[in-house]
Amino acid sequence: RAHDLATTARGGERYAWFSRLAYRHALGALKLAWNPDRREMWVFLKEISTNGDMNTVDVLFPTAPALLYHNPDLLIGALIPVLEFANNATSKSYREPFSPHEIGVFPIADHGTSEQERMPAENSGNMMLMILGAVQRQDRRTDWIFPRYWRLLKIWADELVSTLPFLADQLCTDDFNGRLANNTNLALKGIVALEAFSELCHLAGKPDCAFYSERGHALAETWMQHAMEQDPKPHSQLQFGMNKSYSIKYNLVWQLLLGLDGPFPASLLEQEVAFYRTRLDKYGVALDSRNANTKLDWLAWAATLAGDDDESFQALFDPIVDMVSETSDVAPVADLFDVGTGRNPQLGQKAFRGRSVLGAVFAKMLLPKPGQGQTFSELMVSPGELQA
């Protein structure tokens, strides 16, 4: 009941109803295992219904809000195996200057460098953002991350600095749409991640932290100069210089969730939300201008970008509930679907169903409370807060 009170107060009754479903999807994908050597619990996440990979970083990323809200130790437990593999502390070697994609096919973590699906900016950015989120939710406790992984994180951050903002042709998490150079949403993720790394750097008491924040803000200015267009309303493009295009900037939500001071202006969030509302179809907003497909997790984050604008949040989130309630497929909830029909474009493969990524809807619960200005950790809503 406390959970329902909290989610209803933050997002309304329909949001609360869907959050119960999302909770089961997110937590049901986890397996806890005791690591006797390190004397700690590790968490393994299965990428259900797609390829069965474990601790897939770009699947853990949308799952993270559910874990951060309910028990951040679960997220930490899932991040550590990835960090250990990347740090060459396991039986398999890793030789890239960016985060791994996964650690194996469930339940065997036996992948090395050659088995990885390379997503350089995607997964390094994801790891930076999730790590800072976990640190903040644990009263800024950093002993699990520093000093053991500091050198690794700095390598990833420096790789982002050297490659942003005009990223080379590469995959992002939306790999079903293929590779894309100059991907504005992917660049945005990396830029916000640099600000997150700067925060981690300060918490660790390391030198030169301001460099990464200053670099992130400078890159954000460049991004704004090259990614925006005004027709038919101000919004950002899918690809730098691609006129008459757009993509949902779901990665921007982490600037809000982490309480960061930029690097992007608040006006960008307002413009993006206003534009998405003009693109609404029956079951939401298409992920980008290439086709009519969308992702449930990213649509939930687009709605969360509205902050305390409840009307815009409901306008963007309610179509998700409509899709789940009205479509006739007798199958677990799909997180990839057509915004006009609600049908999963990969229905025959039974892919993108029953996945932990539905945990993304809990991003709304991680937003700072309206009208307050304390630190991020002081602004969190907990399930027990409204119990009385």
C-alpha positions in Angstrom: 0.0 0.0 0.0 2.8 2.4 0.8 4.2 1.8 -2.7 0.9 2.5 -4.3 0.5 5.7 -2.3 3.9 7.0 -3.3 3.6 6.2 -7.0 0.0 7.6 -7.2 1.1 10.8 -5.5 3.9 11.2 -8.0 2.4 10.0 -11.2 -1.3 9.4 -10.8 -3.4 6.2 -10.6 -2.6 4.9 -14.1 1.1 5.4 -13.5 0.8 3.6 -10.1 -1.0 0.7 -11.8 1.7 0.3 -14.4 4.5 0.6 -11.9 3.3 -2.6 -10.2 3.7 -4.4 -13.5 7.1 -2.9 -14.2 8.3 -3.8 -10.7 7.7 -7.5 -11.4 9.5 -7.3 -14.8 12.5 -5.5 -13.4 13.1 -7.6 -10.3 12.1 -10.9 -11.9 15.1 -10.8 -14.2 17.6 -10.8 -11.4 19.6 -13.7 -9.9 21.6 -13.1 -6.7 24.8 -15.1 -6.1 27.3 -15.0 -3.3 30.9 -14.3 -4.2 32.9 -16.2 -1.6 36.2 -14.6 -2.6 35.0 -11.1 -2.2 32.5 -12.0 0.5 29.7 -10.0 -1.2 26.5 -10.6 -3.1 26.7 -10.2 -6.9 23.6 -9.7 -9.0 23.2 -11.1 -12.5 20.5 -9.8 -14.9 19.2 -11.9 -17.8 18.3 -10.2 -21.1 15.0 -12.0 -21.4 13.5 -12.7 -24.8 16.2 -11.1 -26.9 19.5 -13.0 -26.7 19.9 -14.1 -23.1 23.0 -12.1 -22.4 23.8 -11.3 -18.8 24.4 -7.9 -17.2 24.0 -6.3 -20.6 24.9 -2.7 -19.9 22.3 -1.1 -22.2 19.6 -3.3 -20.7 20.8 -2.7 -17.1 20.6 1.1 -17.9 16.8 1.3 -18.4 16.3 -1.2 -15.5 18.4 1.0 -13.2 15.6 3.4 -12.0 13.7 0.5 -10.5 16.8 -0.7 -8.6 17.8 2.7 -7.5 14.4 3.4 -6.1 13.8 0.1 -4.4 17.3 -1.1 -3.4 20.4 0.5 -4.8 22.5 -2.4 -3.5 20.9 -4.5 -6.3 22.3 -2.1 -8.9 25.7 -2.0 -7.3 25.7 -5.8 -7.2 25.0 -5.9 -11.0 27.6 -3.2 -11.9 30.5 -4.9 -10.0 30.7 -8.0 -12.3 30.9 -5.7 -15.3 33.6 -3.6 -13.7 35.6 -6.7 -12.6 35.5 -8.1 -16.1 36.5 -4.7 -17.6 39.3 -4.4 -15.0 40.7 -7.7 -16.1 40.0 -9.2 -12.7 38.3 -12.3 -14.2 39.4 -15.3 -16.3 38.5 -13.4 -19.5 40.6 -10.5 -20.8 39.1 -7.2 -21.9 41.2 -4.8 -24.1 39.0 -1.9 -25.1 39.1 1.8 -23.9 35.4 1.8 -23.3 32.9 -0.2 -21.3 32.0 -3.8 -22.2 28.6 -4.6 -23.5 27.9 -7.7 -21.4 29.7 -10.5 -19.6 28.3 -13.7 -21.2 25.1 -15.6 -22.0 23.1 -16.4 -18.9 24.0 -18.2 -16.7 27.7 -18.5 -17.8 29.8 -15.3 -17.7 32.5 -16.4 -20.2 32.7 -13.7 -22.9 35.9 -11.8 -23.6 36.7 -8.9 -25.9 36.0 -10.7 -29.2 32.5 -11.7 -28.2 31.4 -8.1 -27.4 28.8 -6.1 -29.4 30.8 -2.8 -29.5 28.8 0.2 -28.3 31.6 2.6 -27.2 29.8 5.8 -26.2 26.6 4.0 -25.3 27.9 1.7 -22.6 30.7 4.0 -21.1 28.0 6.7 -20.7 25.6 4.2 -19.2 28.1 3.1 -16.6 29.1 6.6 -15.6 25.5 7.6 -15.1 24.5 4.5 -13.2 27.5 4.5 -10.9 26.9 8.1 -9.9 23.2 7.3 -9.3 24.2 4.4 -7.1 26.7 6.5 -5.2 24.1 9.3 -4.6 21.5 6.8 -3.4 24.0 5.3 -0.9 24.7 8.6 0.9 27.6 9.2 -1.4 29.5 6.1 -0.3 32.3 5.5 -2.7 34.3 2.6 -1.1 32.9 0.1 -3.6 34.1 2.1 -6.6 37.3 3.9 -5.5 40.1 3.3 -5.7 39.7 -0.1 -7.3 38.0 1.1 -10.5 39.2 4.7 -10.7 41.8 4.1 -13.5 39.3 2.2 -15.5 36.6 5.0 -15.3 39.2 7.6 -16.2 40.1 5.7 -19.3 36.5 5.6 -20.3 36.0 9.3 -19.6 39.1 10.3 -21.6 37.8 8.2 -24.5 34.5 10.1 -24.4 36.4 13.4 -24.4 38.4 12.4 -27.4 35.5 11.2 -29.5 32.6 13.6 -28.7 30.5 15.3 -29.9 30.5 14.1 -33.6 30.7 10.4 -32.9 31.8 8.0 -35.6 29.5 5.4 -37.1 28.6 3.1 -34.3 25.7 1.2 -32.6 23.7 2.6 -29.7 21.2 0.7 -27.5 18.6 1.0 -30.3 20.6 -1.4 -32.4 17.5 -2.7 -34.1 17.7 0.5 -36.2 21.3 -0.1 -37.2 24.4 2.0 -36.9 24.4 5.8 -37.1 27.2 8.3 -37.2 26.7 11.8 -35.6 23.9 10.4 -33.5 22.7 13.4 -31.4 21.1 11.4 -28.6 24.1 9.2 -28.2 26.4 12.3 -28.1 24.1 13.9 -25.5 24.5 10.8 -23.3 28.2 11.0 -23.5 28.2 14.7 -22.7 26.0 14.3 -19.6 28.2 11.3 -18.6 31.2 13.6 -18.5 29.4 15.8 -16.0 28.6 12.7 -14.0 32.2 11.7 -14.1 33.3 15.1 -12.8 31.0 14.6 -9.8 32.5 11.2 -9.2 35.9 12.7 -9.4 35.1 15.3 -6.8 33.7 12.6 -4.5 36.8 10.6 -4.8 39.0 13.6 -4.0 40.9 13.3 -7.3 42.6 16.3 -9.1 41.5 17.9 -12.4 37.8 17.2 -11.9 36.7 20.6 -13.2 38.3 19.7 -16.6 35.6 17.1 -17.3 32.7 19.4 -16.3 34.1 22.3 -18.3 34.6 20.0 -21.3 31.1 18.7 -21.0 29.6 22.2 -20.9 31.7 23.3 -23.9 30.5 20.2 -25.8 26.9 20.9 -24.9 27.2 24.4 -26.4 28.6 22.8 -29.6 25.8 20.2 -29.5 23.1 23.0 -29.2 24.6 24.9 -32.2 24.6 21.9 -34.5 21.7 19.7 -33.3 18.7 22.1 -33.2 16.2 23.1 -35.8 13.2 25.4 -35.6 10.7 23.9 -38.1 7.9 23.1 -37.3 8.8 23.8 -33.6 12.2 24.0 -31.9 13.6 20.5 -31.4 16.7 18.5 -31.8 17.6 16.4 -34.9 18.2 12.7 -35.1 21.6 13.3 -36.6 23.7 16.4 -36.7 22.7 18.3 -39.8 19.8 16.1 -40.8 17.0 18.5 -41.5 13.3 17.6 -40.9 14.3 14.8 -38.5 14.0 14.2 -34.7 14.7 11.6 -32.1 13.5 11.3 -28.5 16.3 12.6 -26.2 15.6 10.1 -23.5 19.2 10.2 -22.2 18.6 13.8 -21.1 16.5 12.5 -18.2 19.7 11.6 -16.3 20.6 15.2 -16.0 17.4 15.6 -14.0 17.7 12.3 -12.0 21.3 13.0 -10.9 20.6 16.7 -10.0 23.4 17.9 -12.3 24.2 21.5 -12.9 23.8 21.2 -16.7 25.5 20.7 -19.0 22.4 21.3 -21.1 20.0 24.2 -20.5 16.6 23.7 -18.9 15.1 25.2 -22.0 16.1 22.2 -24.1 14.0 19.9 -21.9 11.0 22.2 -22.2 11.4 22.4 -26.0 11.8 18.7 -26.4 8.7 17.9 -24.3 6.6 20.4 -26.2 7.7 19.0 -29.6 7.0 15.4 -28.5 3.5 16.3 -27.7 3.0 17.4 -31.3 4.2 14.0 -32.5 1.8 11.9 -30.4 0.1 9.0 -32.0 -2.4 6.6 -30.5 0.2 4.7 -28.4 2.9 7.4 -28.0 5.7 9.1 -29.9 7.8 7.2 -32.4 11.4 6.8 -31.2 12.7 8.9 -34.2 11.7 10.0 -37.6 12.8 6.8 -39.4 9.8 4.7 -38.6 6.7 4.4 -36.4 8.3 2.2 -33.8 9.0 3.3 -30.2 10.4 1.9 -27.0 8.3 1.8 -23.9 11.3 2.5 -21.6 12.4 5.6 -23.6 8.9 6.9 -23.9 8.6 6.7 -20.1 11.8 8.8 -19.8 10.5 11.3 -22.4 7.4 11.7 -20.1 9.7 12.1 -17.1 11.5 15.0 -18.8 8.4 17.0 -18.2 9.4 17.2 -14.5 6.6 18.7 -12.4 4.5 19.5 -15.5 1.8 16.9 -14.7 -0.2 17.6 -17.8 2.7 16.9 -20.2 3.7 13.8 -18.2 0.3 12.3 -18.4 0.0 13.2 -22.1 3.2 11.3 -22.9 2.9 8.4 -20.4 -0.8 7.5 -20.6 -0.4 6.1 -24.2 1.9 3.4 -22.7 -0.9 2.3 -20.4 -3.4 2.4 -23.3 -1.1 0.1 -25.3 -0.9 -2.4 -22.6 -4.6 -2.3 -21.8 -6.0 -2.2 -25.4 -3.8 -4.4 -27.6 -4.9 -8.0 -28.1 -1.5 -9.8 -28.1 -1.6 -12.6 -25.6 2.0 -12.3 -24.6 4.2 -10.5 -22.0 4.4 -6.8 -22.4 6.5 -5.6 -25.4 8.9 -2.7 -24.9 9.2 -2.3 -28.7 5.9 -1.5 -30.5 4.3 0.5 -33.3 2.8 3.8 -32.0 -0.1 3.5 -34.3 -1.1 -0.1 -33.8 0.6 -1.1 -30.5 1.9 -4.3 -32.2 5.4 -5.5 -31.6 7.2 -5.4 -35.0 9.2 -8.5 -34.0 6.1 -10.4 -32.8 7.1 -13.6 -34.7 10.4 -13.7 -33.0 8.8 -13.1 -29.6 11.6 -10.6 -28.9 11.5 -7.5 -26.7 8.9 -9.0 -24.3 8.9 -9.5 -20.6 12.1 -7.6 -20.2 13.5 -5.8 -17.1 13.7 -2.6 -19.0 10.1 -1.8 -17.9 11.9 -0.7 -14.7 12.6 2.6 -16.5 9.2 3.9 -15.5 10.5 4.4 -11.9 12.6 7.3 -13.2 9.6 9.4 -12.3 10.1 8.4 -8.6 13.7 9.5 -8.6 12.9 13.1 -9.6 13.5 15.8 -7.0 10.4 16.8 -5.1 8.8 19.9 -6.7 9.5 23.2 -4.9 12.5 22.0 -2.9 16.2 22.7 -3.4 18.2 20.3 -1.3 20.8 17.9 -2.5 19.7 14.9 -4.7 19.9 12.4 -1.8 17.7 14.5 0.4 15.0 14.9 -2.3 14.3 11.2 -2.9 10.8 9.7 -2.4 10.9 6.4 -0.6 8.1 3.9 -0.6 7.8 4.2 3.2 7.6 8.0 3.2 3.9 8.1 2.7 3.0 5.1 4.8 1.3 7.2 7.4 
